[in-house]
Amino acid sequence: MCGPWPATPGSRRPPATATTREALEVIAQRSPEITDVLGRLRRDGEPFACLDGTLVRTGRVTARPQASNH
């Protein structure tokens, strides 16, 4: 068994919270920094980004043609 978690009495498996915490740490280590992502979006001309359901203005707004089916 590997990991920093305490063993559950009578079990060789780690507690679910330790497993979840470890998984989130791996995801966080592999994820780009938010400033890098926003900079890339700005360079690509995206007018906004949706993060967890929140609109974030990126500083560049371009006109987009209105779709006829809306």
DSSP file (Angstrom, degrees, kcal/mol; ACC not computed):
  #  RESIDUE AA STRUCTURE BP1 BP2  ACC     N-H-->O    O-->H-N    N-H-->O    O-->H-N    TCO  KAPPA ALPHA  PHI   PSI    X-CA   Y-CA   Z-CA
    1    1 A M              0   0    0      0, 0.0     2,-0.3     0, 0.0    12,-0.1   0.000 360.0 360.0 360.0 139.8    0.0    0.0    0.0
    2    2 A C        +     0   0    0      2,-0.0     3,-0.1     0, 0.0     0, 0.0  -0.910 360.0  73.7-127.2 157.7    1.3    3.5   -0.8
    3    3 A G  S    S-     0   0    0     -2,-0.3    16,-0.0     1,-0.1    15,-0.0  -0.392  76.3 -93.6 123.6 160.9    0.1    6.9    0.2
    4    4 A P  S    S+     0   0    0      0, 0.0    -1,-0.1     0, 0.0    14,-0.0   0.422  83.8 111.1 -88.0   1.5    0.1    9.2    3.2
    5    5 A W  S    S-     0   0    0     -3,-0.1     2,-0.3     1,-0.1     3,-0.0  -0.357  72.6-111.3 -79.3 154.9   -3.3    8.2    4.5
    6    6 A P        -     0   0    0      0, 0.0     2,-0.1     0, 0.0    12,-0.1  -0.650  39.5-108.9 -80.1 141.4   -4.0    6.3    7.6
    7    7 A A        -     0   0    0     -2,-0.3     5,-0.1     7,-0.1     3,-0.1  -0.436  29.2-113.6 -69.8 140.9   -5.3    2.8    7.0
    8    8 A T    >   -     0   0    0      5,-1.1     3,-2.6    -2,-0.1     5,-0.1  -0.598  47.5 -93.6 -70.4 132.5   -9.0    2.1    7.8
    9    9 A P  T 3  S+     0   0    0      0, 0.0    -1,-0.1     0, 0.0     3,-0.1  -0.245 110.6   6.8 -52.1 127.3   -9.1   -0.4   10.7
   10   10 A G  T 3  S+     0   0    0      1,-0.2     2,-0.3    -3,-0.1    -2,-0.0   0.520 116.6  94.2  79.3   6.0   -9.3   -3.9    9.3
   11   11 A S    <   -     0   0    0     -3,-2.6    -1,-0.2     2,-0.1    -3,-0.1  -0.960  60.3-155.4-132.2 148.1   -8.9   -2.7    5.7
   12   12 A R  S    S+     0   0    0     -2,-0.3    -1,-0.1    -5,-0.1    -2,-0.0   0.412  74.0  93.2 -96.4  -0.3   -6.0   -2.4    3.4
   13   13 A R  S    S-     0   0    0     -5,-0.1    -5,-1.1     1,-0.1    -2,-0.1  -0.686  79.1-116.9 -94.0 146.8   -7.8    0.3    1.4
   14   14 A P        -     0   0    0      0, 0.0    -7,-0.1     0, 0.0    -2,-0.1  -0.399  41.3 -89.6 -74.5 157.6   -7.4    4.0    2.0
   15   15 A P     >  -     0   0    0      0, 0.0     4,-1.8     0, 0.0     3,-0.5  -0.317  37.2-114.1 -62.3 152.9  -10.4    6.1    3.2
   16   16 A A  H  > S+     0   0    0      1,-0.2     4,-2.7     2,-0.2     5,-0.2   0.845 115.0  58.0 -59.5 -36.0  -12.4    7.6    0.3
   17   17 A T  H  > S+     0   0    0      1,-0.2     4,-2.4     2,-0.2    -1,-0.2   0.888 106.4  48.2 -64.7 -36.8  -11.5   11.1    1.3
   18   18 A A  H  > S+     0   0    0     -3,-0.5     4,-2.3     2,-0.2    -1,-0.2   0.906 112.4  48.5 -68.4 -40.8   -7.7   10.4    1.0
   19   19 A T  H  X S+     0   0    0     -4,-1.8     4,-2.3     2,-0.2    -2,-0.2   0.918 113.5  47.0 -64.6 -43.9   -8.3    8.8   -2.4
   20   20 A T  H  X S+     0   0    0     -4,-2.7     4,-2.4     2,-0.2    -2,-0.2   0.919 111.6  51.0 -63.8 -44.3  -10.3   11.7   -3.6
   21   21 A R  H  X S+     0   0    0     -4,-2.4     4,-2.0    -5,-0.2    -2,-0.2   0.916 110.7  48.9 -60.0 -44.1   -7.8   14.2   -2.3
   22   22 A E  H  X S+     0   0    0     -4,-2.3     4,-1.9     1,-0.2    -1,-0.2   0.912 110.6  50.5 -62.8 -43.1   -5.0   12.4   -4.1
   23   23 A A  H  X S+     0   0    0     -4,-2.3     4,-2.2     1,-0.2    -2,-0.2   0.907 110.2  49.8 -62.6 -42.3   -6.9   12.3   -7.4
   24   24 A L  H  X S+     0   0    0     -4,-2.4     4,-2.5     1,-0.2    -1,-0.2   0.856 107.7  54.3 -66.2 -34.6   -7.6   16.1   -7.1
   25   25 A E  H  X S+     0   0    0     -4,-2.0     4,-2.1     2,-0.2    -1,-0.2   0.903 108.4  49.0 -64.6 -40.9   -3.9   16.8   -6.5
   26   26 A V  H  X S+     0   0    0     -4,-1.9     4,-1.5     2,-0.2    -2,-0.2   0.926 112.3  48.2 -63.4 -45.2   -3.0   14.9   -9.7
   27   27 A I  H  X S+     0   0    0     -4,-2.2     4,-1.1     1,-0.2     3,-0.3   0.926 111.7  50.0 -61.0 -45.1   -5.6   16.8  -11.7
   28   28 A A  H  < S+     0   0    0     -4,-2.5     3,-0.3     1,-0.2    -1,-0.2   0.875 108.4  52.7 -62.9 -38.6   -4.4   20.1  -10.2
   29   29 A Q  H  < S+     0   0    0     -4,-2.1    -1,-0.2     1,-0.2    -2,-0.2   0.826 113.5  43.5 -66.8 -31.2   -0.7   19.3  -11.0
   30   30 A R  H  < S+     0   0    0     -4,-1.5    -1,-0.2    -3,-0.3    -2,-0.2   0.594  95.4  96.1 -90.1 -11.6   -1.6   18.6  -14.7
   31   31 A S  S  < S-     0   0    0     -4,-1.1     3,-0.1    -3,-0.3     2,-0.1  -0.532  77.4-116.5 -82.3 144.1   -3.9   21.6  -15.2
   32   32 A P        -     0   0    0      0, 0.0     2,-0.1     0, 0.0    -1,-0.1  -0.376  38.8 -92.6 -72.9 158.4   -2.6   24.8  -16.7
   33   33 A E     >  -     0   0    0      1,-0.1     4,-2.0    -2,-0.1     3,-0.4  -0.441  30.6-123.8 -67.9 144.2   -2.6   28.0  -14.7
   34   34 A I  H  > S+     0   0    0      1,-0.2     4,-2.7     2,-0.2     5,-0.2   0.853 111.7  56.7 -60.6 -35.6   -5.8   30.1  -15.1
   35   35 A T  H  > S+     0   0    0      1,-0.2     4,-2.0     2,-0.2    -1,-0.2   0.874 107.0  49.2 -64.6 -36.0   -3.7   33.1  -16.2
   36   36 A D  H  > S+     0   0    0     -3,-0.4     4,-2.2     2,-0.2    -2,-0.2   0.907 111.8  48.6 -67.3 -41.9   -2.2   31.0  -19.0
   37   37 A V  H  X S+     0   0    0     -4,-2.0     4,-2.4     2,-0.2    -2,-0.2   0.940 112.9  46.7 -64.0 -47.8   -5.6   29.9  -20.1
   38   38 A L  H  X S+     0   0    0     -4,-2.7     4,-2.3     1,-0.2    -1,-0.2   0.883 111.5  52.2 -63.8 -37.9   -7.0   33.4  -20.1
   39   39 A G  H  X S+     0   0    0     -4,-2.0     4,-2.5    -5,-0.2    -1,-0.2   0.907 109.9  48.8 -62.8 -41.7   -4.0   34.7  -22.0
   40   40 A R  H  X S+     0   0    0     -4,-2.2     4,-2.1     2,-0.2    -2,-0.2   0.908 110.9  50.2 -64.6 -42.2   -4.4   32.0  -24.7
   41   41 A L  H  <>S+     0   0    0     -4,-2.4     5,-2.5     2,-0.2     4,-0.4   0.904 110.8  49.7 -62.2 -40.7   -8.1   32.8  -25.0
   42   42 A R  H ><5S+     0   0    0     -4,-2.3     3,-1.3     1,-0.2    -2,-0.2   0.929 110.9  48.7 -64.0 -45.2   -7.3   36.5  -25.4
   43   43 A R  H 3<5S+     0   0    0     -4,-2.5    -1,-0.2     1,-0.3    -2,-0.2   0.852 109.7  53.2 -62.7 -34.0   -4.6   35.8  -28.0
   44   44 A D  T 3<5S-     0   0    0     -4,-2.1    -1,-0.3    -5,-0.2    -2,-0.2   0.488 117.8-113.8 -81.2  -2.5   -7.1   33.6  -29.9
   45   45 A G  T < 5 +     0   0    0     -3,-1.3    -3,-0.2    -4,-0.4    17,-0.2   0.670  57.4 159.3  83.3  16.4   -9.7   36.4  -29.9
   46   46 A E      < -     0   0    0     -5,-2.5    14,-0.3    -6,-0.2    -1,-0.3  -0.597  33.0-151.3 -73.8 130.0  -12.3   34.8  -27.7
   47   47 A P  S    S-     0   0    0      0, 0.0    11,-1.3     0, 0.0    12,-0.4   0.758  71.7  -2.6 -76.6 -23.3  -14.5   37.6  -26.2
   48   48 A F  E     -A   57   0A   0      9,-0.2     2,-0.3    10,-0.1     9,-0.2  -0.981  59.9-139.6-158.7 165.8  -15.3   35.7  -23.0
   49   49 A A  E     -A   56   0A   0      7,-1.7     7,-2.3    -2,-0.3     2,-0.6  -0.970  14.2-137.0-130.7 147.1  -14.8   32.4  -21.1
   50   50 A C  E     +A   55   0A   0     -2,-0.3     2,-0.5     5,-0.2     5,-0.2  -0.922  24.7 177.5-107.8 114.3  -17.2   30.3  -19.1
   51   51 A L  E >  S-A   54   0A   0      3,-2.5     3,-2.0    -2,-0.6    -2,-0.0  -0.966  73.8 -23.2-120.2 115.8  -15.6   29.0  -15.9
   52   52 A D  T 3  S-     0   0    0     -2,-0.5    -1,-0.1     1,-0.3     3,-0.1   0.848 128.4 -50.8  51.5  36.3  -17.9   27.1  -13.5
   53   53 A G  T 3  S+     0   0    0      1,-0.2     2,-0.5     0, 0.0    -1,-0.3   0.537 114.1 119.7  83.2   6.2  -20.9   28.8  -15.1
   54   54 A T  E <   -A   51   0A   0     -3,-2.0    -3,-2.5     2,-0.0     2,-0.4  -0.908  60.5-133.1-109.2 129.7  -19.4   32.3  -14.7
   55   55 A L  E     -A   50   0A   0     -2,-0.5     2,-0.5    -5,-0.2    -5,-0.2  -0.640  21.8-166.8 -78.2 133.0  -18.7   34.6  -17.7
   56   56 A V  E     -A   49   0A   0     -7,-2.3    -7,-1.7    -2,-0.4     2,-0.2  -0.980  17.3-132.6-124.4 119.8  -15.3   36.2  -17.5
   57   57 A R  E     -A   48   0A   0     -2,-0.5    -9,-0.2    -9,-0.2     4,-0.1  -0.502  13.1-163.7 -70.1 135.6  -14.5   39.1  -19.8
   58   58 A T        -     0   0    0    -11,-1.3    -1,-0.1     2,-0.2   -10,-0.1   0.480  42.9-106.9-101.8  -3.8  -11.1   38.7  -21.5
   59   59 A G  S    S+     0   0    0    -12,-0.4     2,-0.4     1,-0.1   -11,-0.1   0.364  92.5  86.5  99.4  -7.1  -10.6   42.2  -22.7
   60   60 A R        -     0   0    0    -14,-0.3     2,-0.5   -13,-0.2    -2,-0.2  -0.981  51.2-175.1-132.4 122.8  -11.2   41.8  -26.4
   61   61 A V        -     0   0    0     -2,-0.4     2,-0.4    -3,-0.1   -15,-0.1  -0.966   3.8-177.3-119.1 128.1  -14.7   41.9  -27.9
   62   62 A T        -     0   0    0     -2,-0.5     2,-0.3   -17,-0.2    -2,-0.0  -0.935  31.1-109.5-122.9 148.1  -15.3   41.2  -31.6
   63   63 A A        -     0   0    0     -2,-0.4    -2,-0.0     1,-0.0     0, 0.0  -0.563  32.8-163.2 -75.0 135.9  -18.5   41.3  -33.5
   64   64 A R        -     0   0    0     -2,-0.3     3,-0.0     3,-0.0     2,-0.0  -0.953  26.6-104.1-119.6 141.3  -19.8   38.0  -34.6
   65   65 A P        -     0   0    0      0, 0.0     2,-0.4     0, 0.0     0, 0.0  -0.347  37.7-113.6 -63.8 142.1  -22.5   37.5  -37.3
   66   66 A Q        -     0   0    0      1,-0.1     2,-0.2     2,-0.0     0, 0.0  -0.626  29.1-123.9 -77.4 128.9  -25.9   36.7  -36.0
   67   67 A A    >   -     0   0    0     -2,-0.4     3,-1.0     1,-0.1    -1,-0.1  -0.499  11.0-137.0 -72.1 142.0  -27.1   33.2  -36.8
   68   68 A S  T 3  S+     0   0    0      1,-0.2    -1,-0.1    -2,-0.2    -2,-0.0   0.645  96.9  63.1 -76.7 -14.5  -30.4   33.1  -38.7
   69   69 A N  T 3         0   0    0      1,-0.2    -1,-0.2     0, 0.0    -2,-0.0   0.271 360.0 360.0 -96.2  13.1  -31.8   30.1  -36.8
   70   70 A H    <         0   0    0     -3,-1.0    -1,-0.2     0, 0.0    -2,-0.1   0.421 360.0 360.0 -99.8 360.0  -31.8   31.9  -33.4
